[in-house]
Amino acid sequence: MSKAVFYHAGCPVCVDAEQTVLNYLDAAKVSVEVVHLGADRDRIPEAELAGVQSVPALLIDGNVYHINFGASLEDVKKG
């Protein structure tokens, strides 16, 4: 089973992307974890290491897919 992490910051763009994108992922094929970087600030370094540059972003099996543009990771860090 693939592992996916959906990183977001709680902004309207992120929430909309979460609701839309995650509905299309097959739960039988992908295990999804949702990480709100505004609430879980200690996970920001992890997101950076994974290659996340902006949120919302979806990490699947080590590959980052940036979805739309809600906020840069630098803006999230300033939070």
SEDRENNU-408843 format. One record per atom (N, C-alpha, C, O, CB): residue in one letter; z, x, y. Coordinates in steps of 0.02 Angstrom, whole numbers, plus 32768, in hexadecimal, padded with zeros to 4 digits. Glycine has a CB too. Layout:
! residues N
AZXY;...
This chain:
! residues 79
M8000802A7FC5;M800080008000;M8000802D803E;M8023805F8041;M803E7FD08000;S7FD8801B806F;S7FD6803F80AE;S8012802E80D9;S80307FF880D3;S7F95802F80D4;K8024805D8104;K805C80538133;K803F80518179;K8017807B818B;K8092808C812C;A8054801F81A0;A803E801981E5;A807B80128212;A80AD7FF48200;A800F7FDC81EE;V80758030824E;V80A980298281;V8086801082C0;V8057802F82D8;V80D0806C828D;F809E7FD882DA;F80837FBC8317;F80B37FCD834F;F80EB7FB48351;F80787F6E8312;Y809E7FFA837D;Y80C8800F83B5;Y80B67FE583F2;Y807B7FDB8401;Y80BF805A83C4;H80E97FCD8415;H80DC7FA88453;H81187FAF8481;H814B7FCC846F;H80CF7F5D8444;A81107F9584BE;A81467F9A84F0;A815D7F568509;A81847F528539;A812F7FC4852B;G81467F2184E9;G815D7EDF84FB;G81377EBE8533;G81467E858546;G81A47EE2850E;C81047EDF854F;C80DD7EC28586;C80B17E8A856A;C80A77E86852D;C80B27EF885AA;P80977E5E8595;P806D7E27857D;P80317E3E8554;P801F7E1D8522;P80567DFE85B7;V80117E758567;V7FD87E8F8542;V7FEE7EA284FB;V7FCB7E9484CA;V7FB77ECB8566;C80287EC384F7;C80427EDA84B6;C80537E9F8489;C80427E9E844E;C807F7F0684C0;V80757E6F84A5;V808A7E34847D;V804D7E0E8464;V804C7DF9842A;V80B77E0684A7;D801B7E05848E;D7FDF7DE38479;D7FBB7E0A8442;D7FA57DED8410;D7FAF7DD984B5;A7FB77E4C844A;A7F977E768417;A7FBD7E7283D5;A7F9F7E6E83A0;A7F927EBF842F;E7FFF7E7583DA;E80287E70839D;E801A7E308377;E800D7E31833B;E80727E7583AE;Q801C7DF8839B;Q80117DB8837A;Q7FCB7DB2835D;Q7FC27D978327;Q801D7D7F83AB;T7F9A7DCB8381;T7F557DC6836A;T7F457DF58331;T7F2C7DE082FC;T7F257DD383A4;V7F527E35833B;V7F3F7E68830A;V7F667E6082C9;V7F497E648293;V7F497EAD8326;L7FA77E5782CE;L7FD07E558292;L7FC07E188266;L7FCB7E1A8229;L80197E5582A4;N7FA77DE38284;N7F937DA9825C;N7F577DB8822F;N7F4D7D9581FD;N7F827D6E828A;Y7F307DEA8241;Y7EF57DFB821A;Y7F017E2F81E3;Y7ED67E3A81B9;Y7EC07E148247;L7F3B7E4E81E4;L7F4A7E8081B1;L7F627E5D8171;L7F8C7E318174;L7F7F7EB381CA;D7F487E728139;D7F5A7E5580F9;D7F9C7E7380E1;D7FA07EAF80D2;D7F227E6380C4;A7FD07E4A80DF;A80137E6180CC;A80157E7C8084;A80437EA18073;A80467E2880D3;A7FE47E6B805B;A7FE17E858017;A7FC67ECC8016;A7FCE7EF07FE5;A7FB67E577FEC;K7FA67EE1804D;K7F887F238050;K7FAB7F528082;K7FA77F8F807B;K7F407F1E8062;V7FCD7F3580B4;V7FEA7F5D80EA;V80327F4880F7;V80407F0D8103;V7FC07F57812A;S805E7F7980F5;S80A47F6E8108;S80A97F7E8153;S809A7FB78167;S80D67F9A80DD;V80BE7F4E817C;V80BE7F5781C4;V81057F5A81E0;V81307F3181CF;V80977F1E81E6;E81107F8B820B;E814E7F918231;E813C7F8A827B;E810C7FAA8291;E81747FD68223;V81607F6282A0;V81557F5982E7;V818C7F7F830C;V81C77F758300;V81547F0D82FB;V81767FAA833B;V81A67FD38361;V819C7FC483AB;V81687FD283C8;V819C801E8352;H81D07FA983CA;H81D27F9B8412;H81EE7FD98433;H822B7FE58431;H81FD7F5A8423;L81C380028452;L81D98041846E;L8205803984AC;L8229806784BE;L819D806B8480;G82037FFF84CB;G82317FF28503;G82787FE984EA;G82A87FFD850B;G821B7FB4852A;A827F7FCA84B0;A82C17FBE8492;A82D77FF88465;A831280078461;A82C17F7D846B;D82A780188444;D82B6804F8416;D829B80908434;D826E80B08418;D8296804283D0;R82B780A4846D;R829F80DF8492;R82A4811F8469;R827E814E8475;R82C780E684D2;D82D181218439;D82D8815D8410;D829C816783E1;D8295819B83C2;D8318815983E7;R8270813583DD;R8234813983B3;R81F8815383DA;R81C3815E83BC;R822480F58394;I81FF815E841B;I81C781768444;I81AD81BA842B;I817081C38425;I81DC817C848D;P81D981EB841D;P81C0822B8403;P8197822383C2;P8166824683B8;P81FA825A83F7;E81AC81F68397;E818881E88359;E814281CF8369;E811181E4834A;E81AE81B5832E;A813D81A18399;A80FC818583AD;A80D081BC83CA;A809481BF83BB;A8106814C83E0;E80ED81E783F3;E80C7821E8410;E80AC824C83DA;E8072826083DB;E80F282468441;L80D7825E83AA;L80C2828A8373;L8088826A834B;L805D828E8331;L80FD82998345;A808982298345;A805582068320;A801382038346;A7FDF81F3832A;A806C81BF830F;G801682138388;G7FD9821283B0;G7FD281D683DD;G7F9D81CC83FC;G7F9E82158384;V800581AC83E2;V80038172840D;V800281898456;V802D81B0846B;V803F81428400;Q7FD28172847C;Q7FCC818384C3;Q7FD8814884F0;Q7FEA8150852B;Q7F8881A084D1;S7FCF810C84D5;S7FDB80CF84FB;S7FEE809884CA;S7FE0809D848E;S7F9D80BB8526;V800C806484E5;V801E802B84BB;V7FFA7FED84D7;V7FEF7FE88513;V806B802084BA;P7FE97FBF84AC;P7FF77FBB8465;P7FCC7FEB843C;P7F937FFA844E;P7FED7F75844D;A7FE980038406;A7FC5802F83D8;A7FD980208391;A8013800E8383;A7FD3807A83E9;L7FAA80268364;L7FB6801A831D;L7FA9805A82F7;L7F73807782FC;L7F8A7FDF8302;L7FDB807182D2;L7FD580AD82A9;L7FD080968261;L7FFD80768246;L801380DD82B4;I7F9780A78241;I7F8D809581FB;I7F7E80D581D5;I7F4D80F781E3;I7F54806081F2;D7FA880E581A5;D7F9F8120817B;D7F8F815E81A4;D7F6481868191;D7F6781138149;G7FB3816781DB;G7FAC81A38204;G7F7581A08238;G7F6E81D0825F;G7FA081DC81D8;N7F4F816B823A;N7F198163826C;N7F30813382A3;N7F4780FC8294;N7ED8814A824B;V7F29814882E2;V7F3E811E831B;V7F0280F88336;V7ECD81138341;V7F5D814A8353;Y7F0E80B78340;Y7EDC808B835E;Y7EFB806E839D;Y7F2980458399;Y7EC48053832C;H7EE1808283D6;H7EFA80688416;H7ED780268423;H7E9A80218421;H7EEE809B8451;I7EFF7FF38432;I7EE67FAF843A;I7EEE7F9B8483;I7F267F99849D;I7F0B7F7D840B;N7EB67F8D84A5;N7EB97F7984EB;N7EE17FAE8511;N7EE37FE784FB;N7ED97F3384F3;F7EFF7F9D8548;F7F287FCD856C;F7F5F7FA78590;F7F537F8485C2;F7EFE7FF8859F;G7F9C7FAE8576;G7FD57F8D8596;G7FFA7FBE85C3;G80097FAE85FC;G80057F718561;A80097FFA85A8;A802C802D85CE;A8023807085AD;A801D80748570;A8077801C85D5;S802180A485D6;S801E80E885B9;S806280F8859C;S809480DB85B0;S8008811D85EE;L80648126856D;L80A4813B8550;L80CF815C8585;L810C81578582;L8099816B8513;E80B0817D85B5;E80D5819B85ED;E80F981658615;E8133816F8629;E80A681C3861B;D80D9812D8621;D80FA80F68645;D813380D9861D;D816780C78639;D80C780BF8655;V812A80D485DB;V815F80BA85B0;V819C80E885B2;V81D580D185B3;V814680B28567;K818F812985B4;K81C7815985B7;K81F0815285F7;K822D815A85F6;K81AC81A185B2;K81CE8141862D;K81F08139866E;K821B80FA866E;K824E80F58690;K81BE813586A7;G820580C98645;G82228089863A;G825480708666;G826D8038865C;G823C808785FF;
